[in-house]
Amino acid sequence: VQDQLPQLVARLHAAHVFAATLRGKNVLFQPATGRIALIDLPYARAVSWFGTRHRERDLAILSLELSRFLSDEFYP
């Protein structure tokens, strides 16, 4: 997941799609194949200009969400 997720988000951004609410629950892990997918992005939108701010927002929200989800407090 750690190897695939940044690449998946980069492909989304390369297509000028801003997720706006990218969260851990939007990442689907497929155990049979070991692949991941992004799902249920109701606020995603295509933007004509995609800057650093869009990238930082998507990655910061996702990073914060996943760090909480994978912390020792969540899984003691």
Secondary structure in CASP SS format (residue, H / E / C, confidence):
PFRMAT SS
TARGET T0000
AUTHOR 0000-0000-0000
METHOD secondary structure of the structure
MODEL  1
V C 1.00
Q C 1.00
D C 1.00
Q H 1.00
L H 1.00
P H 1.00
Q H 1.00
L H 1.00
V H 1.00
A H 1.00
R H 1.00
L H 1.00
H H 1.00
A H 1.00
A C 1.00
H C 1.00
V E 1.00
F E 1.00
A C 1.00
A C 1.00
T C 1.00
L C 1.00
R C 1.00
G H 1.00
K H 1.00
N H 1.00
V E 1.00
L E 1.00
F E 1.00
Q E 1.00
P C 1.00
A C 1.00
T C 1.00
G C 1.00
R E 1.00
I E 1.00
A E 1.00
L E 1.00
I C 1.00
D C 1.00
L C 1.00
P C 1.00
Y C 1.00
A C 1.00
R E 1.00
A E 1.00
V C 1.00
S C 1.00
W C 1.00
F C 1.00
G C 1.00
T H 1.00
R H 1.00
H H 1.00
R H 1.00
E H 1.00
R H 1.00
D H 1.00
L H 1.00
A H 1.00
I H 1.00
L H 1.00
S H 1.00
L H 1.00
E H 1.00
L H 1.00
S H 1.00
R H 1.00
F H 1.00
L C 1.00
S C 1.00
D C 1.00
E C 1.00
F C 1.00
Y C 1.00
P C 1.00
END
